[in-house]
Amino acid sequence: MNEKPIDQPRCHRLFAFGAILFALAAEPSRATSVLPNSDLTPYPDGRPVAGYRLEAQDAGPVLRHGDGPGQCDYLGARDVWVWEQGHTYFMHYDGAGTNGWLACLATSKDLRHWTKHGPVLRLGSAGADDSASASYGVTFREGRNWHLFYLGTPHTTPAPDFIPAFPYLTLKAHSKSPLGPWNKQPDVVPFRTQPGTYYSATASPGQVIPQRDDFLMFFSASTANPILRTLGIARTHNLNGAWRIDPEPLVPATEQVENTSLYHEPKSDLWWLFTDHVGLRDGLEFTDAIWVYWSADLNHWNPAHKAVVLDARNCAWSRHIIGLPSVVKVGQRLAIFYDGNDSPTMPGGVKSHMNRDVGLAWLDLPLAAPAAGGTGVAAAVTNVTSAVDLRSAFEKWGLPLRSQGNRGTCSVFTLTGALEYALASRQQTGTLLSVEFLNWAANQARAQAKDGGFFSDLWKGFEVYGICPETSLAYRQEYDARLQPDERALSRAREIAQARLQLHWIKPWDVTTGLTEIQLLEIKRTLSRGWPVCGGFRWPKHESWHQGMLQMAPAGEVFDGHSVLLVGFKEDLAQPGSGAFLIRNSGGGVHDGAMPYEYVRAYMNDAAWIAPEIRSSKSDRRPAAAQARAGRKKSEARNPHQEFGAGPHSHFAGTAENSFRHSDFWLLSGFGNLDLGFQIDPTPRKGT
């Protein structure tokens, strides 16, 4: 692997290189298409999953650690950056050496056999930004000049691993040759981490793309507590000057992705951004997959447009860790370099960062994005409008937004609002329904007197007792456990129960997770079809609203919880997550407001909607509500009711391991004959 190249005459070398490229280019172009992902297993903390796959073909490891010059990589070779220049392939990789991680160089003529040349950077002097690590070197050629943007940090773990730790900074060097030597430019400060931003702990380098008069760098960003990883764009006119960082990230910080390598597909005029995803298993965060996002616009990226490229499912040798990608076009294929670990078991703790090797995988070109109007998971992604607002329907039917006052009845108001809307859609006229009666009915159904309840308790009360109009039993400012509806109210409630309404679950209650991407898309799809969605959330301990928009809160500053009714959405690139849901809020703060997609992704405990019942077209001809009741009986046997504050709270916090370097349930309503392979059983929640 590390033999010296034979010193052939230049014409022979060019002929050999051309023959390699000809052989690669001559392979038939089969294209690689984005297809629905059949494995949507949720992460324990609810971080998004990719709804698609773009299946790469793995070729196994091509550069092993341990034999670099001067023991430069004796503990690992990882975090690669590969490019081609002058009929030679160059690879910068992070060598875990005897005194730290340094950017090292290897060269190749065929992408499989690499000659190691040792470190291209040295550690900075004591107190310098790169005094503990000078690694991950990203190159860009400008005329005869070569620019190197590399990661520096003054902090690492103790010997012998020396794993780089926060902050991760972008530093600069230059050269006249891709071989170096690289001269550091400490006076050039491209950009730095900034407190209170999405790049408060990480602002490390990524690929540079020229665009008109600007250069765009797709850099890695993260916060520290909790650790939320995402990507951002920095812009400059001068590669030896300062960069401007976009105020919002490329994709929501809940995506948990880092590092970038881009490819432009000329056939579709789409950009493909390859990145590594950080997963979570048994309390340990680690890079578990290569993802790719696609977009027609370098400046705007839809977080739903993403696919798994390589993970344990299609990697031939690394069964757990799939790290940082670098892509290079070779003939009619795209080469993907990445790092992994061939240990049969997952290395524990900080050792998951060590003993990496570099692998190679391939994608046949061209790359093809999903066509609009598909089926299954693809339909969930593409068949959604850009804006919905159901508030006008509430107004048309005379269904005003009401306040719960000082009582803990937000879930009752939320479900009552959905019942009012569903009933009005059938009758084409609005009837204000009794929150007080539904609260009483839930207490009767669960044989326990208390104020407020889970959506499932409230629905059970409705199924047994119905709900009467507000005029038959008005809402009271204080809870009365001795309250008993009169016979007139009970009779009116039984009449309304005959409307045959049905509850549909999108996400059963789980306070330990947020939404998967598919669940968020199904909420938007449900709203697009004209039905509001009941949502239970972890809620800010100290609400902050700006122009009617609920502001994001750290995981440690939310509690379980509060319920609101989602009545619309709008795409808005200025909001976290690139959009916001419109809400009807019976609690304090803003009643007729909105919350960003990112908040909903991170903190939504459960989601359900109500509509007039339809009969199943399958072999089970029972009314859908009867089928749902049968499913709930099974669920209730497995899942005891959880009261307010009893379940675990989702306070995502970084551990000592994941503060270091780079490290479902779902329901698709109305998807025709799509076989999900399992049923959804609701579990209870409660809010205040």
N, C-alpha and C positions, 0 to 999 in steps of 0.2 A: 504493500500500500504506500510505503513511504520511500520507495526507491528513487534515486536521482533520475531526472529525465535524460534520455539519450540526446546528445548534442548533434542533431541532424542538420543538414543544410536547410536553409529557410524554405526553399521551394518544396523540399520533401515534407517539411512540417506542415506547410500550407495545404499540400495535397492530402496528407493524412487527415487533417482537421476537416477539410472539405468533404472527404469521403465519409467521415462520421456524420456530418450534418446531412449529407445526401441520403444516407441510410435512414436517419431519423425522419427526415422530411418525406421520404418515399413511402413510409408506412401509411396505409389508408386512413383518411380522416373520417372518424366515426361520430365525432361530436360527443359531448357529455351534457346531459340535460339535468336540470333541477327537477326532482321528483318528490312527492310527499314523503315525509318521514314516518315510518310505521312504529317507531319507538319514541314515545313521548313521556317516558318515565320522568316524573317531577323530581326536582332537587329538594332536599329536606327543608331549605329555607325559602323555597318558592322562586328562586332566580329563574329567568326565562329559559325555555328550551327552544331549539330550532325546529320549525315546522316542516323543514325540507332537508333533503340530502343531495349533495353533488358528489357522487361516489368516485373517489380516487382509487387508483390501482397501486398498491404498495410494492416497492422493489427492495425493501429491507435496508439495513444499515450500510452506509458507504464510508463513514469515517469514525473509527473507534478511538476512544480516549486512552491515554496511558503511555504513548510512545512519542510524544512531542519533544522537540529539542529542549534540553534543560528542565525536564519534568514540567513543562509549561501546562500540560493538561492531564497530569497524573490522577486527578480526582474528578475529571469530567470534561466533556466537550459539548457545548450547547449554544443556543441563542445565535443562530447563523444569519449571515447576510451574504447572498451570492449574486455575482454579476459576471457578464462576459465582456472582454475587451481584447482586441487584437488576437483573436482565435485562441484565447485562453480563458478558462473559467477561474474566477477568484472567489474565495470563501473567507470571510471574517467569521470567526467563531470565538465564543468565550471559553478560554482555557482556564480551568480551576487548577492553579499551580501552587507552588510551595509558599508563596507569600501573598496570594490574592488572585482574583479573577482579572484576566487581562485579555484584550482583543488580540487574537492570534490569526495568522494567515496560512491558508493552504491553497494550492493551485492544482488544476486538472485540465486534461484535454478531452476527457470523455464522461465526466461527471461521476464516474464510479471509482476511479483510482486517483487518490489525492496525495500530493507531496506537501508535508508540513514544513513551515519556515519559521515557526516560533512567534513570540509576541511582536506586535507592531507598535504598541504603546507601553510606557512604563508608568509606574505609580507616581503621583505627584508628591511634592514635598509635604512635610508635616503641616497640617492645617489647611491644605489645598482641597478644592472640591473633589478632586480625584485621588486623594491621598490613600484611600482604601481600595478603590477599584477604578480601572479605566477600561471599560468593556463595551460590548455591543456597538461595533463601528459601522455606521451607515454611510455609504459613499454617494457622491454626486459629481459628475464631470461637467465642467463649464469651460468650454474651449480647451485650452491646454492645461488648465488648472483642475486639480482634484480637491474636493472638499470632503472632510470626514466629520460627521456629527456622532459623538460617542457618549456613552453613559458614564457619569462620574458620581461618586459618593464618598464621603469621609467616614462612613460607618459600615461595619460588617459584623458578623458573628465571630466568636473566637476561633482560633486555630483548632484543627487544621482546615476546616471547611471554608472560612472567610466568605460566607455568603453575603453579598451586598445587601444593605438595609437602607430604609428611608433616611434622607430624601434621595430620590433618583433624579439626577440633573442632566441637562443637555450641555455638552461642552464641544469645543471646536478645534480642529487641526486642519492642515493643508499639506499638499505635496504636488510634485510635478509628474508623479507616476503612481499607478495603482499599486505598485510594489512598495511604495514608500521611498525614502523615510518620511514619516509623518511628523510635521512640526506643530506642536501645540500652540494655540492662540489664546492664552488666558485672558487677554484683554477683550476678546470677543465673547459677549454674553448673549446667546440667542434668545433665551427666555428662562424663567425660573419658576419654581413652585410659589404659589401665593395663598396665604391663609384665607379661609372662607370660600374657596373656589373648588370646582371639581378636580383641579390639579394641585391641591394643597400639599400632597405628599409625593406625587410622581409627576414629572414633566420631562420624560425621557424621549430620545429621538425616534423618528420613524421615517418612512420613505418620503422623498422630496419629488414633487411633480411640478414642472413649469406650466403656468397657465397665463397666457397673454403677457402682461408686464409684471406679474407676480410669480413668486415661488410659493407653493403650498407644501407644508410638512404635516403629515398625518401622524401625530405624536401620541404616545401613551400617557394617560392621566389617571390619577387615583387620589382618593382621600385616605386618611389613616385610621380613623375611628368613627364609624366602622370602615373597613377597607372596601371601597366601591371602585371598580376599575372600568374605565371607558377609554374612548379615543377622542382626540380633538384636532382642530386645524389651526396651525400657526402660519402667518403670512409675512412675506418680506419682499422688498425690491432688491435687497443687497445680501448675498449669502455670507458676507463678512460683517453684517450689522445685526441689529436687534430685530426680533420678530413680534408681530401682533397676534395675540391668541384670541380666537373667537370666544365670546362670552358663554356660549352653550356648547356642550359636547356634541360629537357627531351622532352618537346613540345614547340612550339613557345609561346612567351609571349602574343601574341594576343589571345590565347585560353581562357584566363581569368579563370583559375582554381586554386584551392588551397586545400591543405591537402590530405593525402593519406591513403588508407587501401587496402592491397593486398591479393589476393587469388590465389593459384595455382591449376589449374584443371588437375588432373592426367590423365584423359582420352585423352585429346588433347595435354597435356604438354604445355599449354598456361598459361601465367600470366595475371591476370585481376586486373587492378589498378582502384580502386574506388576513386572518388574525387568530390568535390562540385564545381559547375559552378556558376560564378557571372554574372548575367544578367543585363539588363538596361531597365528601363521603366519610362517614364515621368521624365527623368533626374536623377532618383535615381538608384544606383547600389545596388543589393542585391542578396543573394544566392537563385537562382531560380530552381536548379535541381541537382540531383546526376547524374554524368556521369561515364562511365567506359571506359578505354582504354584496348586493349588486344595486347599481343605480345608474341612471342616465346623466346625472348631474353630480359632479365631484363635491359640490357644496351642500348637497341635501341627500340624506340617506334614511330610508324607511326601516326601522328596526324589525319589522315583520318580514322584510325581504332578506332572509338569511338562511343558510343551509350548513349542515355538517359535511365536511369534506373528508376528514380522517379522524377516526377514534378507535377504541378497542375493538369495535365491530369489524373494521376492515384493515387494521394495521396488522402486519404479519408477525411482528416480533416484540413490540412494546405493548403489553397488555393493559397498562394502566395510564402511563404518562405519555401525552402527545403534546410537544411544546412548539414554541415560536416558529412560524413558517416564513420561508423566503421563496419566491417564485421566479422562474426564468423561462421564457419561451424558447423552445428548441424544436425547430422544424414545425410539424403539425401537432406538437404536444406541448403541454405546460409542465415543467419540472417543479416539484414542490419539495424543498428541503425542510426538515424539521428535526427536533431532538426527542429522544425517548430513553427508556431504561428497560433492559431485557430481563429484569428480575421477575421471577414467576409470581412473587407476592409484592404487594404495594409497600415500598420503603416507608418506614414510619417517621413522623416528625420532620425535622429539617433535612433528614437524609433523602427525602423525596427530591431535593434539589441537586443531589450529587450523582456521580457515576453515570452521567448521560453520554449517549452517542448520537451521531447524526445519521438520519435516515433519508430516503428518497422515495417519493411517490409521483405518479403521473396522472394527468388529465388529458384526454383526447380533445383537441380543438376542432371546431369552435365550442365555446360554452354557451348553453341555451337556457335562458330564464323561463319560468312558467308562463304559459299563455293565459291571458285573461279569460274568465268564464269557465274554468276547470271544475272538477268535482272534488269531493272529499276535503282533505286538509287544504289543498290548493284553492278550492272555492272559498274557504274561510278567509284566506288571505286576500284574494282578489275581488270578491263580490261584496264589497263594502263601500258605501258612499263616503264622501269627504266631510259631510256635515248633516246632522239631524237635530231637530228641535221640536219636541212634543209638547212644549209648554202651551202652544196655541190651542191644542186639543183640550187640555185641561180648562183653559179659559172659555173655549166654545161651549163646553159642557157644564160650566159653572162650578168647577171644582177648585176652590181657592186653596192656597197653602196655609196650613194651620200650625199653631205653636203648641208644643207639649208643656210649656211652662217649666216648673221646677221638678217635674216628675221624670222618672227613668223609663219613659215609654216610647223612645225613638223607634224601636223595632215595630211597635204596634202602629204608630203613625205611618211608617214606611209601607208595611204590608197593607194597611187600610187604603193608602193611596193607590197601590197597585190594584186592589180589589175594585175601588171606585172607577178606575180607568177601564178595567176589563168589563165591568158591568155596563158602563156607559157605551163602550164600543159595540155591545150587543143591542142595547136599547136605544142608542143614539140620543140619549138624554142623560144628564148627570144627576146622581143622588148622593148627597153627603152621607157617609156611613159612620156608625158609632164606634169610635176608638174604645170607648169605655166598655161597650158590649163585647168586643173582640178580646179585650183584656180579661174580662170576666170568663168568657168561653174558654180561653186558654187555661185559666186556673181550674175550671171544672174538668177539663180533659186531662190535666196532669195531677189532679187531686192535691193541689198545693196553692195556697193563696199568697200571691206576691205581685208587685207592680212591674210590668214589662215582661219580656220573655224572648225565647229563641223564635226565629221564623218558623221552625218545624212545630213548636208548641202552639203557636198562633194558628198555623194552618190546620193542625189537628182540631183545635177548638172550632174553627170555621166549618170543617167537615162534619162535626157532630152537631153543632148548635146553629151554624149560619151567622149572620150579622144583620142587625137592624139599622134603620136610618138614624142619623144623628138626632132627629126630632123626637125619636122614641126613647132615647137614653143619651142625654147630653154629657159631654166631657166635663169632668170635675177638676178643679185645681189641686185637690188633694186626694190621695188614694184612700178608699174606704173598703177594707177587707170584708165588711158585712153587707156590701151592696148586693141586691138581688133584683134583676130585671122583672118588671111586671109581665103579666100574661100577654098584654098587647105587644110589648117589645119582643117577647119570645116568639109570638106568632108571626110578626113581620120578619124576624130573622129566619124562620123556617121557610118563608116564602122566597126570600132572596137566595137561600141555599139551593133552591131549585134551578138557579141560573146555570148550573153545571159548569163551573169554572175549574181550571186545572193549574196546578203549580208545577213549574219546570225548573230543575236545578241545573245551573251552569257550573258552579263550584260549591260542593258541600262545605260545611263549616270546618275550618282548620285555622286556628290562630297562629300556627307555627309557619305558615307559608303565605306568600302572596299569590299572584296570578301567573299561570303559564301564558305564553304568547297566544296559544290557541284559545284559552279561556277569555283573554282580553278581546281577541277578535270576535269570539262568539257573542260577547256583550255588545260590541258594536254592530254585529250583524242582527241581533235581536232588536236593538234600537232602530236599525235601518228598516226592519220589517214593521215598526210601529208599536213596539211594546216597551214600556218602561221596565227597568231592572232594579230589584231590591238589593241593596248592598250593605253588608256589615263590615266595619273597618276598625283597625287600630287607629286611634284618633290622637291628635296632638294634645299633650297635657296643657300646653299654652297655645291656643289657636292664634294663627297669624294669617290675615287676609290682605291681599293687595288688589285693589280694583275688582273685588268680588271673587278673586281666585285664592283658594286655600293654598298656603305655602308649604313646601316640603319640610319635614321634621326628621331629625336623626332617629334611629331605631330606639335609642335609649330615652327618647322624649315623647313616646307614644304609649297609649294604654289601650286595653280592650274593654270597651270600645264604644262605637256610636254607629247608628244606621241612618242612611239617607236613600232617597229614591233617585236613580239615574234617569234623566229624561231627555238626554241628547248628548251629542259630542261634536267637536269641531277640530279639524287638523290645524295646528298652529305651531310652526317651527320655533317660535319664540318661547314656548312653554317646555318645561322638562318632560321629555318623552315625546315631544313634537305634536302635542295636542292636549285637549282637556275634555272632561265629561261635564255636562250641565247637571245640576242637582237641585232637588227640593229638600230642604233641610228644616226639620221641625224643631231642632235644638237651637242653642244660642249661636252667636256669630252671624254670618250672612245666611239668610234663609233661601234666597234665590240666587245661587252662586255657581261655582265651578271648581273642579279639582283636576290637576294635571294627570296625564296618563301615567307618569312615573310614580305618582303617589298611589294611584289605583293598583299598578303592578306590584308595588312593594307591600301594601298594607291591607288589601282587600281580603277579608276572612271568608266570606261566602257571597254567593250571587244566585238570585232566582227571579223568575218572572211568571206572571199570571196571565192567562188568556182563556177564552171560551173553550170548553173541552171539544176535542175531535176524537173520532173513533180510529183505532189502529187498523191499518191495512194488512197487518201480518196475521198469522194464524190465531193469535190470541184476540178474540173478538170482544173481550170485556171492555167497558168504558175505560178510557185512559186513566181516569182518576182511581178506578178500582185496581188497575194494574199498579199504579204508583203506591196505593195503600198497601198492597201485598209486598212490594219492595221495601216499604218503610218498616213493616213489621219485622222483616229480617234484619234491617239495619238497626232497629231499636234493641233487638236482642243482643247485638254485638257492641253497641255504643251507648253507654249510659249517658244521660243528659248531663251537660256541663253547664254550671251556673256561671254568672258573671264573676270574673276574676279567678275562677277555679282552674282554668286551663293555663298551660305555659304561655308566656308572652314571647313574641318574636323580637328579641333584642339582638340583632346580628352584630357580633363584635369580633374583631380580628384576634387571633391567638398569636403566641410568640412565633409559631411557624409561619403564619401567613402574612406577617409584617415584613417578610424578607422578599427577595428579588423574584419578580415575575412568577412568580410561582407557576296515569293521573285520571288524577281523575279529571275528566273533561267530558262535555256533552255538546254534540253538534246537532242542533235542532234543524229539522227540515232538510237533511242531506239525502233525501230519497232512500236508496237502498244501501247506503254506506253501512257496512257491518262493523260496529265498534268493537265487538268481541267481549264486551262486559257491560254491566248495568251500573248505574249511579244510584247509590243510596244516600239520602241526605243525613247529615249529623247536625245536632243543634248548636245554636249560638245565642248569645244575649248581648244587648248593648244598653247604653244609657243615653 
